[in-house]
């Protein structure tokens, strides 16, 4: 059992500053195994701490599914429009390290994102070697041709400006102008560019699955924390932040 300083713990989880943690302790709002600690510098087991009667959130690393609505961007930077972080709890961005999205979706794409401060998870889902499946629902501007199924599966589709063909992808045509596409790589705007390379324009794009995570009944703008106990947690390294964009 690893013990951590109480004030540092509360600060790193985004609840408050270290100075504010001392005030919370004095006010009796923080308990450790049901008992008020003597001081904010006390070493504690994070799992034994409650704040205002509730256990601390995701003390071993935060992993959440989020249904990204249309019109939002996946960036911490200002100036590109409303960001997904405006829809998520502010304390998540105050965590140290702060959360980031795993697998970006552009402003005109909706669907499943993972948000996390677990570097190992980001690496696992963004590394090309992992070949994590992503499933997209696509609507295009004209009737689809059955030949697209074999074309996308062939591993020969070239994207403009690139010298290496896309990996084989599984296309299922579900109606005249809609389909699902399963990819195992994450190039910039890949879905849109794949269809454009064959003469189709993507009108709507929505991601419904990312690896083992399925969007299900999660509504636009909603999130759900998922179990991260099976993931080896390491701090999030900046090189893994905000990777991949469809």
Secondary structure, DSSP 8 states (H G I E B T S, - for coil): --EEEHHHHHHHTTS--HHHHHHHHHTT-EEETTB--S-TT-EEEGGGEEETTEE-S-TT--EEEEEE-TT-B--S-SSSS-BGGGSS-HHHHHSSS--EEESB--TTEEEEEEEESBHHHHHHHH-GGG---EEEEEEESS---THHHHHHHTT----TT-SS-----EEEEEETTEEEEEES---TTHHHHHHHHTT--EEEEEEEEETTEE-TT--TT-EEE---TTS---B--GGGTT--B-
